[in-house]
């Protein structure tokens, strides 16, 4: 044991020696022993401070491995295992071979302008050099420490098209020991040449083949590579630019590797379970800065003084998609947490003054998560970078989160309240991932809903903890939960536990079902567990789960086991919700003269399709409040697990029962008509919590829309009870706001604790008022629109003094909806930003525009969203089409969309997977048209009776 300890360099203390004795004598698997050795020696000891340190550490750990498993090898032939006749000789499966695992990467990347050697002025600002607008290229090399659990004649790495790997650089090496005459062991490196390289374009593999089987053990693979920075696709390592305040163009390069684009930047084992450490060296032009997941330990200026190399600390073990680096002229705004963790926002020099809100909330959220998880943030620092171009709103890279700049920096075009809430939410979401997703990562993309759902779930908790007056936990219902209930009611929805067999399918599972339904189910699970197991049980178990799987990978089943306790069977309950599509409708039946109610479940469809309880069923954690018929709540909360086709009976004379108080259950509830009438009275008298009124509003309108609620007056009667309501949680769920004159266009109250939520409500209320042509609101908005138009036509850079700048979007919408033909032409260039309005005239204009200009739209989208490697990405076009056709109420438009996109023909181009999007949209449109046909007269009569 002492000799092994000396070999590993562990002479510091007897305790250190004991650690390694445990590794050598334990029953851990081969790969587990290797990972433990690597972690202890390389990562936790922080031995490597630059690339040579990493290579030295690899060699030393390799020596330990050779002694541990093989003993001293006295010839170079000992690196082969010729007796392993079943050693893999090729690989074509869509998943990497499980017997090869990475332990660590030493990655070197260098960037420069394509004409770097001809006329670059090193003394000038790099970004101001006009030559940079030509192609940028990068080059580099990587040494990957690999653990071979079995003999093999093939090693597979990912490398996407466009990344050129030099075949003559490919080499794999290991250490060989020979025994001298005096008994001493001498070590030498043996390099085994690659006999052939096969390119597997379908799987984006480089398959490295060897003439003889490599022995099981630790090896080091070396590859050199070059590539071009993408300028059309924000994936892999790509270039973008921004304009300064003086209209100067400046360039930057950054990475976006999620989900499978690390392979565009360097050869790697690009699957989430292939965790390893990463030590980066970045060589960049002297006028730029380099950032990555960890802090730099040194900065070296090269001899020609035009380049400098940043040497960064090694990361802990993590997945390839979380590696990130950024080369730019960005500056930083920094702060620290109470544990002295450095938090910085990185932004362009003339934008850094808009980073204060992001920094404030990053510090607050970091402190909250450390407290909530009971686990210290595992990295040395946290940087939040605001870049101009990103294919998503933000990406949670470990220690270097990349944001699209409009999501992170303060925006003076919206209200202060809207800006603050948006920044706080997206910062909270990405920082939640640092533990759930980064520290503990899914084994494969099947479980992506858990990764994103959990971050969305924690966002609501974090924002509520930091800003309790915003009531973010309540507003979760009308945001994420309501959206999930809407989408998951479609006949064309999917189970959130999606089956992903190939990397090409991964992007298909990243939708609102993953984010919003996933988070909604976690809220329901937390509520159930706290009801039956006690307060804080859920978060305590989450912390234990994160500790157990730290720096490793887990599956959904691992989480369910961690949350379970005898008698609960969490996995069985949650599998009902994750493995089948849709959600239940609970039908409550009971006569006003009887002494009880019966509850049954069936799947809810928004298109009116009826299902029986035998089609699908869920294990539903029921929560029930009991009220007297006068609206007085009595007793505590009643809970029960409703399973299968079970019918539940609640019998208490003269009492009424509210199911799902707090709206954390993911289902809808249908009550008898007389109960709906009581709820309307109670809403008017404020006997119900705002979130419950919002829930009743949501359910009544949804059930009316789907035809489950035959009396169309019920939702409008519930709505009628809200004329004097000013709670944002309720009004965000409602259709119209007759209190628009109460809120006005500017704040007049003196209670500053309500200003944030009132400002958000004001924007939402005015938007609704415009949508239904509220005369006073439209008139004033059109006046503001003319001011905006006149200001733009005069080429003035200043907005009119009376212009409510935070309501700009609303005012543009008004100009489109109610302005003249000239007004419409004026906003045509911004037209697609305005399609979110539900106005019939707006969607009609858009549909006409799409039909007339479809070929131009397709051509322009193809040019701006394609590359030579993966073709055009049509996801956003399909989302646009789905949203557009869902607004149809005219039968002619519905038939026209079906003919063009589903029947086809006539040379009309249909994007890939557009048929699914169109079917989803038309499902809503058809139900909308049917509802209008059946209930137009009822609603019209009610509106007349209310003098509306």
FENMO-V689553 format. One record per backbone hydrogen bond with DSSP energy under -0.5 kcal/mol. NH is the residue of the N-H (numbers start at 1). CO is the residue of the C=O. Records with the same first field share a line. If there is no record, write none. Layout:
NH = CO / CO
//
This chain:
5 = 1
6 = 2
7 = 3
8 = 4
9 = 6
10 = 5
11 = 9
17 = 13
18 = 14
19 = 15
20 = 16
21 = 17
22 = 18
23 = 19
24 = 20
25 = 21
26 = 22
33 = 29
34 = 30
35 = 31
36 = 32
37 = 33
38 = 34
39 = 35
40 = 36
41 = 37
42 = 38
43 = 38 / 39
44 = 39
45 = 40
46 = 43
47 = 41 / 42
48 = 42
49 = 47
53 = 50
54 = 50
55 = 51
56 = 52
57 = 53
58 = 54
59 = 55
60 = 56
61 = 57
62 = 58
63 = 59
64 = 60
65 = 61
66 = 62
67 = 63
68 = 64
69 = 65
70 = 65 / 66
71 = 66
74 = 72
78 = 75
79 = 76
80 = 77
81 = 213
84 = 81
85 = 83
87 = 84
88 = 151
100 = 97
101 = 147
103 = 145
104 = 145
105 = 277
106 = 143
107 = 105 / 279
108 = 141
109 = 281
110 = 139
111 = 283
112 = 137
114 = 135
116 = 113
118 = 115
120 = 116
122 = 120
124 = 121
128 = 125
129 = 126
130 = 128
132 = 129
133 = 130
134 = 131
137 = 112
138 = 227
139 = 110
140 = 225
141 = 108
142 = 223
143 = 106
144 = 142 / 221
145 = 104 / 143
146 = 144 / 219
147 = 101
148 = 146 / 217
149 = 99 / 147
150 = 99
152 = 214
153 = 88
155 = 208
157 = 206
158 = 268
159 = 204
160 = 263
163 = 160
164 = 162 / 226
165 = 163
166 = 164 / 224
167 = 165
169 = 166
170 = 166 / 167
171 = 222
172 = 192
173 = 220
174 = 190
176 = 188
178 = 186
180 = 178 / 184
183 = 180
186 = 178 / 184
188 = 176
190 = 174
191 = 189
192 = 172 / 190
193 = 191
194 = 170
195 = 193 / 209
196 = 209
198 = 207
200 = 198 / 205
201 = 199
204 = 200
205 = 200
206 = 157
207 = 198
208 = 155 / 206
209 = 196 / 207
210 = 153
214 = 152
215 = 79
217 = 148
219 = 146
220 = 173
221 = 144
222 = 171
223 = 142
225 = 140
226 = 164
227 = 138
228 = 162
229 = 136
230 = 237
234 = 232
235 = 233
236 = 256
238 = 236 / 254
239 = 230
240 = 252
242 = 250
244 = 248
247 = 244
250 = 242
252 = 240
253 = 327
254 = 238
255 = 325
256 = 236
261 = 257
262 = 257
264 = 261
265 = 262
266 = 262
268 = 158
270 = 268
271 = 269
273 = 443
274 = 271
275 = 273
276 = 318
277 = 103
279 = 105
280 = 278
281 = 107
282 = 310
283 = 109 / 281
284 = 282 / 308
286 = 306
288 = 285
289 = 328
291 = 326
292 = 294
293 = 324
297 = 311
298 = 311
300 = 309
302 = 300 / 307
305 = 302
308 = 284
309 = 300
310 = 282 / 308
311 = 298
312 = 280 / 310
313 = 295
315 = 278
318 = 276
322 = 319
323 = 320
326 = 291
327 = 253
328 = 289
331 = 347
333 = 345
335 = 343
337 = 341
340 = 337
342 = 380
343 = 335
344 = 382
345 = 333
346 = 384
347 = 331
351 = 348
352 = 348
354 = 351
355 = 352
359 = 355
360 = 356
361 = 357
362 = 358
363 = 359
364 = 360
365 = 361
366 = 362
367 = 363
368 = 364
369 = 365
370 = 366
371 = 367
372 = 368
373 = 369
374 = 370
375 = 370
382 = 342
383 = 399
384 = 344
385 = 383 / 401
386 = 346
387 = 385 / 403
395 = 402
397 = 395
398 = 322
400 = 397
401 = 383
402 = 395
403 = 385
404 = 393
405 = 387
407 = 404
408 = 404 / 405
409 = 405
410 = 354
412 = 410
414 = 411
415 = 806
419 = 415
420 = 416
421 = 417
422 = 418
423 = 419
424 = 420
425 = 421
426 = 422
427 = 423
428 = 424
429 = 425
430 = 426
431 = 427
432 = 428
433 = 429
434 = 430 / 431
435 = 432
436 = 432
437 = 435 / 440
438 = 433
439 = 434
440 = 435
441 = 552
443 = 554
447 = 444
448 = 445
450 = 447
451 = 447
452 = 448
453 = 449
454 = 450
455 = 451
456 = 452
457 = 453
458 = 454
459 = 455
460 = 456
461 = 457
462 = 458
463 = 459
464 = 460
465 = 461
466 = 462
467 = 463
470 = 467
471 = 468
475 = 471
476 = 472
477 = 474
478 = 474
479 = 475
481 = 476
482 = 477
483 = 479
484 = 480
485 = 481
486 = 482
487 = 483
488 = 484
489 = 486
490 = 487
493 = 490
497 = 578
498 = 496
500 = 498
501 = 499
505 = 502
506 = 503
508 = 505
509 = 505 / 506
510 = 507
511 = 509
514 = 511
515 = 511
516 = 512
517 = 512 / 513
518 = 513
519 = 515
520 = 516
521 = 517
522 = 518
523 = 519
524 = 520
525 = 521
526 = 522
527 = 523
528 = 524
529 = 525
530 = 526
531 = 527
532 = 528
533 = 529
534 = 530
537 = 534
540 = 536
541 = 537
542 = 538
543 = 539
544 = 540
545 = 541
546 = 542
547 = 543
548 = 544
549 = 545
550 = 547
551 = 439
552 = 439 / 549
554 = 441
558 = 555
559 = 555
560 = 556
561 = 557
562 = 558
563 = 559
564 = 560 / 561
568 = 565
569 = 565
573 = 569
574 = 570
575 = 571
576 = 572 / 573
577 = 573 / 574
578 = 574
579 = 575
585 = 602
586 = 668
587 = 585 / 600
588 = 586 / 670
589 = 587 / 598
594 = 591
597 = 650
598 = 589
599 = 648
600 = 587
602 = 585
604 = 583
606 = 489
608 = 605
615 = 612
616 = 612
620 = 618 / 642
621 = 619
622 = 620 / 640
624 = 638
625 = 658
626 = 634
627 = 656
628 = 632
629 = 654
631 = 628
633 = 631
634 = 626
638 = 624
640 = 622
642 = 620 / 640
643 = 641
646 = 643
648 = 599 / 646
650 = 597
651 = 649
652 = 595 / 650
655 = 652
656 = 627
658 = 625
659 = 657
660 = 623
663 = 660
667 = 665
668 = 584
670 = 586
671 = 669
675 = 672
676 = 672
677 = 673
678 = 674
679 = 675
680 = 676
681 = 677
682 = 678
683 = 679
684 = 680
685 = 681
686 = 683
687 = 682
688 = 682
692 = 689
693 = 689
694 = 690
695 = 691
696 = 692
697 = 693
698 = 694
699 = 695
700 = 696
701 = 697
702 = 698
703 = 699
704 = 700
705 = 701
706 = 702
707 = 703 / 704
708 = 703
709 = 703
710 = 708
712 = 710
714 = 711
716 = 712
717 = 713
718 = 714
719 = 715
720 = 716
721 = 717 / 718
722 = 719
723 = 720
725 = 722
728 = 726
731 = 727
732 = 728
733 = 730
734 = 730
738 = 736
740 = 737
742 = 739
743 = 739
744 = 740
752 = 750
754 = 751
755 = 752
756 = 752
758 = 754
759 = 755
760 = 756
761 = 757
762 = 758
763 = 759
764 = 760
765 = 761
766 = 762
767 = 763
768 = 764
769 = 765
770 = 766
771 = 767
772 = 768
773 = 770
774 = 769
775 = 773
778 = 774
779 = 775
780 = 776
781 = 777
782 = 778
783 = 779
784 = 780
785 = 781
786 = 782
787 = 783
788 = 784
789 = 785
790 = 786
791 = 787
792 = 788
793 = 789
794 = 790
795 = 792
796 = 791
803 = 800
805 = 803
807 = 804
808 = 413 / 805
811 = 807
812 = 808
813 = 809
814 = 810
815 = 811
816 = 812
817 = 813
818 = 814
819 = 815
824 = 820
825 = 821
826 = 822
827 = 823
828 = 825
830 = 827
831 = 828
833 = 830
834 = 830 / 831
835 = 832
837 = 834
843 = 839
844 = 840
845 = 841
846 = 842
847 = 843
848 = 844
849 = 845
850 = 846
851 = 847
852 = 848
853 = 849
854 = 850 / 851
857 = 853
858 = 854
859 = 855
860 = 856
861 = 857
862 = 858
863 = 859
864 = 860
865 = 861
871 = 867
873 = 865
874 = 872
878 = 874
879 = 875
880 = 876
881 = 877
882 = 878
883 = 879
884 = 880
885 = 881
886 = 882
887 = 883 / 884
888 = 885
894 = 890
895 = 891
896 = 892
897 = 893
898 = 894
899 = 895
900 = 896
901 = 897
902 = 897 / 898
903 = 898
904 = 899
908 = 905
911 = 909
914 = 911
917 = 913
918 = 914
919 = 915
920 = 916
921 = 917
922 = 918
923 = 919
924 = 920
925 = 921
926 = 922
927 = 923
928 = 924
929 = 925
930 = 926
931 = 927
932 = 928
933 = 929
934 = 930
935 = 931
936 = 932
939 = 935
940 = 936
941 = 937
942 = 938
943 = 939
944 = 940
945 = 941
946 = 942
947 = 944
948 = 943
//
